[in-house]
Structures are given as C-alpha cells and as structure tokens.
C-alpha cells in the first residue's frame, strides 16, 4: 500500500531514515497547487487548516512559523493558512484531508471520526503531563501511527501542545464531589463525553459557537479548555473560577494527506516533516509562557479566581478516571489505554 510506505519513511526516530525509500510519483495537487504531471518536486501550494483562532499560540507559534520557515527554504512550497475553521469543522476537514482537497490539518477530536483510537489519546489523565505525552509520541507511538495511516491514508507528522485542559465555572471546583449537579460543557464526541463521566461531571451538549452565550445565560455552569482557549474565547468574562486540575494534556496533531505526499519530492517531504518537528519545542514554550501570563493576570486583576493545582484534589480525579476507563474500554481499546499508562513514570 502506497500510504504505508510513505508513513514508514518517517516513523523512525532519526531523520536519516527519511531517505530510505525512493521518491513517489508526482501528480496535480488537489489541495490548491500543482506539482506538474511527472515533475517531482515542482511548485506546490499546501493548504494548512485548523479550527484554532489566530489568537492562539498554536497559530502564531506554530502554523505561522511553519509557513515562514518552509517558504524560506526555496523548495517550491507555498503555504496558505486557514485557521478559525475557515475550511469547515473538524470532522469535515478530516474528510477533505482524505480526499486531498486539504493538504495539512492541525486538530484533535475530528480525527477520531475516521480512527476512533485517536480519542483514547485524549482520555482524562491518560498522560501524566506534556513530558509524558511527548515521550510516548517519540518512543511508543509507531504502531499507532502505522495503524492510523493504513486505515485513513493520512500521516501524522507530530503533535503540538495546545495546553492542559482545565475547568472554568460559576462555583469552585476542587474535587470530583464539587462537580455534582453542575452542567459542564464538553465537546460533543464520545471520548469527551466519557471524560465527563470519568471526572464526575454532567455534560451538556452546546455547539462551540454557542458556548459563550450558554455560559452567560446559565445554560451551562462551566466549561473545560486549556487556559489559552478559555481566554481567547472570552469565557473569563462570564465565569468566576478556573481550576487547575489539568485533566487532559491537549495535543493537536499535525497531519498530512498521503495524496499530497505523493506529489512532493523527497527533499520537500523531508523539509515539511523536519520543520513541523523542530517547531514542537518552540510551540510548547510559547503555550507555557502565554498560559503563565494569562494566569498571573487573572491572579492580579481577575475576573477569574484561580484555584491552584495544589488546591485541587488531583489524586481523587486521577484515581476516579483510571477506575472509570479500565471498565469503560474493552478489547484492543483497553489494551491501548493500558499500554499508554504503562509508559508513565508515576
């Protein structure tokens, strides 16, 4: 299968492995540019999409950096950026990625629509922290990525850190018991709804575009997002508390269509993969810095009261979540969940 060969060039930890397999044949670029029939490595335009806004670090310390650095290498690659779900919501973009109508995407939840095990990577407390997540990506994810590629004809290049997901709410949340009776907005996907149950929350289904109004009108008592997401969406205007329970290491996956890879020369492919991976550390630093600045501003000026990590009974949340998922998952899903937990240092 062509797509499997494409993935295996990039699956190893060393960049030297990228040159093992020869060039694939070129054809017209369904994503917007043209490599030219039979002209490997010709001019190509990559459409790089995401649901994240231009105000988030994953855009200005991720997607924009990628565009700047790829175009500066003079390899015939132009990058057009489409944040803010301009090319459709997550699940629709995955379908467009598979057809080659979009070349690259940065997201998380929508990928589970074509490969459900992706959702398990977003299970509450499946990763201890971002170091654990990156260690798993670098040293334990090859089988997962291969299976994903074979099932979807899409290739995961790497993951960029979006932030630790936290609760914002009208009433303080320090333990699972505090969630009793609260209506908390979670994204309407099977894994996020399972997270709500694992954490002890009552999930309320509200479309992303309607979350602010739902919080403002009391339809939802709270929501969960990384700090940067809570601030960017202005949810701090209609909430009273943010709890640093850090229940999910939110990783957004940089994914490329195999239809696009087939139009690129080896040099172009190598540049794309290396650039995405080189950006990861800078992106994380940017997310951490922005998160710290937002939290300090809230501590100094409000409007949210910050419930610090040491004020949250994280052990209760973690234990409850692990007990839930060991009963919730079955078969290969349970094996996958357990295999991730076994890579923990804790």
Backbone torsions as a table, in degrees:
resi	resn	phi	psi	omega
1	UNK	NA	129.0	-175.1
2	UNK	-58.6	-43.7	-175.0
3	UNK	-63.8	-35.7	178.7
4	UNK	-64.1	-41.7	177.4
5	UNK	-60.9	-42.2	178.4
6	UNK	-58.7	-47.1	-177.4
7	UNK	-63.1	-43.7	-171.8
8	UNK	-66.3	-20.5	174.8
9	UNK	-63.8	-28.1	-172.3
10	UNK	-111.2	-1.0	-172.2
11	UNK	-74.3	-27.4	-175.7
12	UNK	-73.7	160.5	-177.5
13	UNK	-72.6	-21.2	-175.7
14	UNK	-100.8	141.7	178.5
15	UNK	-65.7	-26.0	-179.7
16	UNK	-59.4	-28.0	-179.4
17	UNK	-67.2	-15.8	-175.5
18	UNK	-66.9	-22.0	-174.7
19	UNK	-96.1	7.0	-172.2
20	UNK	-67.1	-42.6	-174.7
21	UNK	-102.3	144.4	-174.5
22	UNK	-68.4	176.2	-177.7
23	UNK	-68.7	147.0	174.1
24	UNK	-93.0	157.8	-177.4
25	UNK	-71.4	147.3	-177.2
26	UNK	-96.0	155.9	175.5
27	UNK	-154.4	-177.5	-178.2
28	UNK	-63.2	144.4	-177.8
29	UNK	-87.0	109.5	178.6
30	UNK	-66.2	-15.9	-177.3
31	UNK	-84.7	-0.8	175.6
32	UNK	136.4	-25.4	179.0
33	UNK	-112.3	-176.5	176.7
34	UNK	-134.9	127.9	174.1
35	UNK	-82.6	-21.8	-179.7
36	UNK	91.2	129.2	-175.9
37	UNK	-56.7	125.2	177.6
38	UNK	70.3	11.3	-176.5
39	UNK	-115.9	82.3	-178.5
40	UNK	-61.9	134.9	175.5
41	UNK	78.4	18.2	175.7
42	UNK	-73.2	-174.6	179.0
43	UNK	-60.6	134.4	-179.7
44	UNK	-145.1	140.9	175.9
45	UNK	-111.6	124.5	179.6
46	UNK	-99.7	122.7	172.2
47	UNK	-88.2	117.6	-176.5
48	UNK	-115.0	112.1	-171.9
49	UNK	-114.9	161.3	176.1
50	UNK	-164.1	160.2	172.6
51	UNK	-86.4	-13.2	-176.3
52	UNK	-73.9	150.2	-178.0
53	UNK	-83.4	166.9	179.1
54	UNK	-68.6	-11.6	-179.5
55	UNK	-87.7	-3.7	-177.9
56	UNK	-94.5	148.7	179.5
57	UNK	-58.1	-32.2	179.6
58	UNK	-65.3	-17.5	174.5
59	UNK	-88.4	-60.5	-171.8
60	UNK	-80.4	-17.9	173.6
61	UNK	-112.0	18.2	-179.6
62	UNK	-140.5	-78.2	-175.7
63	UNK	-63.0	-43.3	179.3
64	UNK	-65.9	-38.6	177.1
65	UNK	-62.9	-40.7	179.5
66	UNK	-61.1	-47.5	179.2
67	UNK	-58.9	-48.8	-177.9
68	UNK	-59.8	-45.4	-173.1
69	UNK	-77.8	-36.9	177.7
70	UNK	-66.9	-46.0	-177.3
71	UNK	-67.0	-28.5	-179.1
72	UNK	-72.8	-13.1	-178.1
73	UNK	-85.2	-4.8	175.8
74	UNK	53.5	49.4	178.5
75	UNK	-104.6	10.7	-178.3
76	UNK	82.1	17.1	-179.5
77	UNK	-107.5	125.3	170.8
78	UNK	-110.8	140.6	-178.6
79	UNK	-118.9	123.6	173.4
80	UNK	-105.5	127.3	-175.6
81	UNK	-99.8	137.9	-179.5
82	UNK	-134.6	81.3	177.3
83	UNK	-80.9	-172.3	171.8
84	UNK	57.9	31.8	179.4
85	UNK	55.3	32.0	-179.2
86	UNK	-61.8	-28.5	-179.7
87	UNK	-102.8	21.8	176.2
88	UNK	110.8	165.1	176.9
89	UNK	-68.0	172.7	-170.1
90	UNK	-53.8	-52.5	-174.4
91	UNK	-65.6	-35.7	178.1
92	UNK	-66.7	-37.8	-179.8
93	UNK	-67.9	-33.3	176.9
94	UNK	-61.7	-43.5	178.1
95	UNK	-62.7	-40.1	178.7
96	UNK	-67.6	-33.2	176.8
97	UNK	-65.7	-42.2	179.8
98	UNK	-64.8	-35.1	-179.7
99	UNK	-81.2	-10.8	-178.0
100	UNK	87.1	5.2	178.1
101	UNK	-73.9	-25.1	169.3
102	UNK	-119.6	143.4	-175.8
103	UNK	-92.5	-44.7	-177.1
104	UNK	-136.1	151.8	179.6
105	UNK	-145.4	152.7	177.7
106	UNK	-126.6	107.4	-178.5
107	UNK	-167.0	-176.0	-176.6
108	UNK	-134.2	-71.5	-166.7
109	UNK	-62.4	-39.8	-174.7
110	UNK	-63.5	-24.7	-178.2
111	UNK	-66.9	-24.8	178.5
112	UNK	-68.3	-16.1	178.7
113	UNK	-69.7	-22.8	178.5
114	UNK	-111.6	-14.4	179.2
115	UNK	-151.9	89.0	-169.7
116	UNK	-55.3	-28.3	-178.6
117	UNK	-63.0	-18.8	175.1
118	UNK	-56.1	-36.0	-178.7
119	UNK	-59.1	-35.0	-177.6
120	UNK	-62.7	-28.5	177.0
121	UNK	-66.5	-14.9	176.8
122	UNK	-106.7	13.6	178.0
123	UNK	-64.7	144.1	-179.9
124	UNK	-57.1	124.1	176.5
125	UNK	61.6	20.4	174.8
126	UNK	-66.0	-33.5	171.3
127	UNK	-106.1	139.4	179.4
128	UNK	-67.5	-42.0	-177.4
129	UNK	-164.9	-176.2	-175.7
130	UNK	-69.0	-31.3	176.4
131	UNK	-62.0	-41.8	177.3
132	UNK	-62.7	-43.7	-179.3
133	UNK	-61.5	-46.2	-178.7
134	UNK	-69.0	-34.8	175.8
135	UNK	-62.4	-41.6	178.3
136	UNK	-64.5	-43.6	179.7
137	UNK	-59.7	-44.9	-173.9
138	UNK	-76.2	-30.7	-169.1
139	UNK	-122.6	-11.0	-173.0
140	UNK	-135.3	5.5	-170.2
141	UNK	-101.6	1.9	-172.4
142	UNK	-60.5	-45.3	-179.8
143	UNK	-63.5	-41.0	178.2
144	UNK	-61.5	-48.1	-178.4
145	UNK	-63.5	-38.3	178.7
146	UNK	-64.1	-46.2	178.3
147	UNK	-61.5	-41.7	178.0
148	UNK	-60.6	-46.3	-178.4
149	UNK	-63.3	-45.1	-178.1
150	UNK	-64.7	-31.4	-177.9
151	UNK	-84.3	-22.9	-169.5
152	UNK	-122.6	-16.3	-171.0
153	UNK	60.9	31.2	173.8
154	UNK	-123.9	149.0	-178.5
155	UNK	-119.7	125.0	173.9
156	UNK	-81.6	120.4	178.3
157	UNK	-82.2	-50.0	-177.8
158	UNK	-169.8	178.2	175.8
159	UNK	-119.8	138.1	174.7
160	UNK	-108.8	140.1	-178.1
161	UNK	-74.4	126.7	176.4
162	UNK	-97.9	-22.8	-179.3
163	UNK	132.9	166.6	173.8
164	UNK	-84.5	129.1	-178.9
165	UNK	-75.3	135.1	-176.8
166	UNK	-132.3	166.6	175.4
167	UNK	-93.6	135.4	160.0
168	UNK	-114.1	147.4	-170.6
169	UNK	-161.2	168.6	175.8
170	UNK	-80.0	-31.3	178.6
171	UNK	-117.1	153.0	-176.5
172	UNK	-65.2	144.4	176.6
173	UNK	-123.0	114.1	179.1
174	UNK	-123.5	-14.6	-178.2
175	UNK	-153.3	166.5	177.5
176	UNK	-57.0	-33.1	-179.4
177	UNK	-62.0	-30.0	-179.0
178	UNK	-68.6	-18.0	-179.7
179	UNK	-82.0	-13.0	-177.5
180	UNK	-58.1	124.8	178.1
181	UNK	85.7	-10.7	178.3
182	UNK	-81.7	142.9	173.3
183	UNK	-100.0	108.1	-176.0
184	UNK	-110.8	128.5	178.8
185	UNK	-76.4	123.3	170.9
186	UNK	-120.0	150.7	172.0
187	UNK	-55.4	143.4	-172.8
188	UNK	-86.1	68.2	173.9
189	UNK	-129.4	156.1	-178.3
190	UNK	-54.3	-42.0	-177.0
191	UNK	-70.0	-42.1	179.3
192	UNK	-65.7	-36.8	177.3
193	UNK	-68.1	-34.5	174.2
194	UNK	-66.1	-38.3	176.1
195	UNK	-59.0	-42.0	179.4
196	UNK	-58.7	-46.4	178.8
197	UNK	-63.5	-42.6	-178.3
198	UNK	-61.5	-37.3	-176.7
199	UNK	-84.7	-13.4	179.7
200	UNK	94.2	18.5	-177.5
201	UNK	-97.8	153.8	169.4
202	UNK	-93.1	111.7	-176.6
203	UNK	-80.1	136.6	173.9
204	UNK	-116.5	131.6	-177.2
205	UNK	-86.2	111.7	177.3
206	UNK	-135.0	131.0	177.7
207	UNK	-61.0	147.2	-176.6
208	UNK	-52.2	-42.6	-176.3
209	UNK	-66.9	-14.7	-174.9
210	UNK	-109.9	4.1	-174.5
211	UNK	-63.5	-44.8	-177.2
212	UNK	-56.8	-49.2	-178.8
213	UNK	-65.0	-39.0	178.8
214	UNK	-61.8	-39.7	176.8
215	UNK	-69.8	-40.9	-179.1
216	UNK	-63.0	-38.4	-175.7
217	UNK	-94.0	0.0	178.0
218	UNK	80.5	10.8	174.5
219	UNK	-65.4	-34.7	172.7
220	UNK	-121.2	141.8	179.1
221	UNK	-88.1	-13.9	-178.9
222	UNK	-173.5	-179.8	178.8
223	UNK	-151.8	170.6	179.1
224	UNK	-130.5	135.5	-175.7
225	UNK	-168.5	157.9	166.0
226	UNK	-59.8	155.8	-179.2
227	UNK	-54.2	-41.4	-178.9
228	UNK	-64.6	-33.9	178.2
229	UNK	-71.2	-39.5	177.7
230	UNK	-61.9	-42.4	-179.8
231	UNK	-70.9	-45.6	-176.9
232	UNK	-60.4	-38.2	-179.0
233	UNK	-85.5	1.8	178.1
234	UNK	63.3	26.4	177.2
235	UNK	-67.3	-20.7	178.5
236	UNK	-65.7	-15.7	177.7
237	UNK	-73.8	-22.7	-173.4
238	UNK	-125.6	23.2	177.6
239	UNK	-135.1	164.0	-176.7
240	UNK	-110.8	-27.6	-173.8
241	UNK	-135.5	153.0	165.2
242	UNK	-130.4	129.5	-177.3
243	UNK	-108.3	125.0	-177.9
244	UNK	-86.8	58.8	176.7
245	UNK	-79.3	-18.6	173.0
246	UNK	48.4	60.0	-172.2
247	UNK	-83.3	-10.8	179.1
248	UNK	-148.8	128.8	170.5
249	UNK	-80.5	106.7	-174.3
250	UNK	-86.3	110.5	177.5
251	UNK	-109.3	127.1	173.7
252	UNK	-103.0	129.2	-170.1
253	UNK	-92.1	128.0	174.7
254	UNK	-85.6	112.5	-171.1
255	UNK	-123.3	143.0	-179.4
256	UNK	-127.9	145.7	178.9
257	UNK	-74.4	135.2	175.5
258	UNK	-64.8	-28.3	175.3
259	UNK	-61.1	-33.2	176.9
260	UNK	-75.5	-42.5	179.3
261	UNK	-57.5	-35.3	-178.0
262	UNK	-67.4	-14.2	-179.7
263	UNK	-97.6	-1.0	-172.8
264	UNK	-109.7	147.6	173.7
265	UNK	-72.8	166.3	176.8
266	UNK	-58.3	-41.4	-179.3
267	UNK	-62.8	-41.9	178.6
268	UNK	-65.6	-44.1	178.7
269	UNK	-60.2	-47.9	-179.8
270	UNK	-57.3	-42.8	-178.5
271	UNK	-63.3	-42.6	180.0
272	UNK	-63.0	-47.7	-177.3
273	UNK	-66.8	-44.3	-179.2
274	UNK	-65.0	-39.9	-178.4
275	UNK	-66.2	-44.7	177.7
276	UNK	-58.5	-44.9	-177.4
277	UNK	-70.3	-36.6	178.4
278	UNK	-65.8	-31.0	-177.5
279	UNK	-73.6	-23.5	-171.0
280	UNK	-53.6	-47.6	-177.7
281	UNK	-66.3	-41.6	178.1
282	UNK	-64.0	-41.1	179.3
283	UNK	-61.5	-44.3	178.8
284	UNK	-61.4	-45.0	179.0
285	UNK	-59.8	-39.7	179.6
286	UNK	-65.5	-44.1	178.3
287	UNK	-62.0	-46.0	-179.4
288	UNK	-62.0	-42.8	-179.3
289	UNK	-65.4	-45.0	179.7
290	UNK	-63.4	-41.3	178.9
291	UNK	-60.8	-46.6	-179.6
292	UNK	-61.9	-40.4	-178.9
293	UNK	-66.8	-41.2	179.4
294	UNK	-65.2	-45.9	-179.7
295	UNK	-62.3	-41.6	179.7
296	UNK	-64.9	-37.7	177.1
297	UNK	-64.0	-42.9	177.2
298	UNK	-63.1	-41.1	179.3
299	UNK	-62.6	-39.7	-175.8
300	UNK	-81.4	-36.4	-168.2
301	UNK	-127.1	-5.1	-173.5
302	UNK	74.0	-164.6	3.0
303	UNK	-78.7	-10.6	-178.9
304	UNK	-90.7	142.6	167.9
305	UNK	-88.7	126.7	-176.8
306	UNK	-89.8	121.0	172.2
307	UNK	-91.3	107.6	-170.4
308	UNK	-68.9	162.7	-176.0
309	UNK	-59.4	-38.3	-178.9
310	UNK	-76.5	-4.8	175.2
311	UNK	-96.9	-3.9	-179.9
312	UNK	-102.4	139.3	176.4
313	UNK	-83.3	72.5	-177.2
314	UNK	-63.3	-33.0	-179.8
315	UNK	-60.9	-38.5	178.2
316	UNK	-66.8	-42.5	177.6
317	UNK	-62.7	-43.1	-177.4
318	UNK	-65.8	-48.4	-179.0
319	UNK	-61.0	-44.6	-179.6
320	UNK	-63.3	-40.5	-179.1
321	UNK	-67.8	-45.0	179.7
322	UNK	-62.6	-42.3	178.1
323	UNK	-61.4	-40.8	-179.0
324	UNK	-64.2	-50.4	-173.1
325	UNK	-70.8	-27.5	177.5
326	UNK	-71.6	-15.7	172.4
327	UNK	-101.1	-26.8	-177.4
328	UNK	-75.0	-45.1	-178.9
329	UNK	-83.1	151.1	176.2
330	UNK	-137.0	163.6	172.4
331	UNK	55.9	-133.1	-176.9
332	UNK	-65.0	-31.4	178.6
333	UNK	-65.2	-42.1	178.4
334	UNK	-65.5	-41.5	178.2
335	UNK	-60.8	-40.8	179.7
336	UNK	-65.5	-46.1	178.4
337	UNK	-58.8	-48.0	-179.0
338	UNK	-63.2	-37.6	-179.0
339	UNK	-64.5	-34.7	177.2
340	UNK	-69.6	-45.7	-179.3
341	UNK	-61.9	-32.9	-178.9
342	UNK	-67.1	-17.0	178.1
343	UNK	-85.7	-1.3	179.1
344	UNK	-70.1	146.2	174.7
345	UNK	-85.5	-11.2	-176.2
346	UNK	-90.5	NA	NA
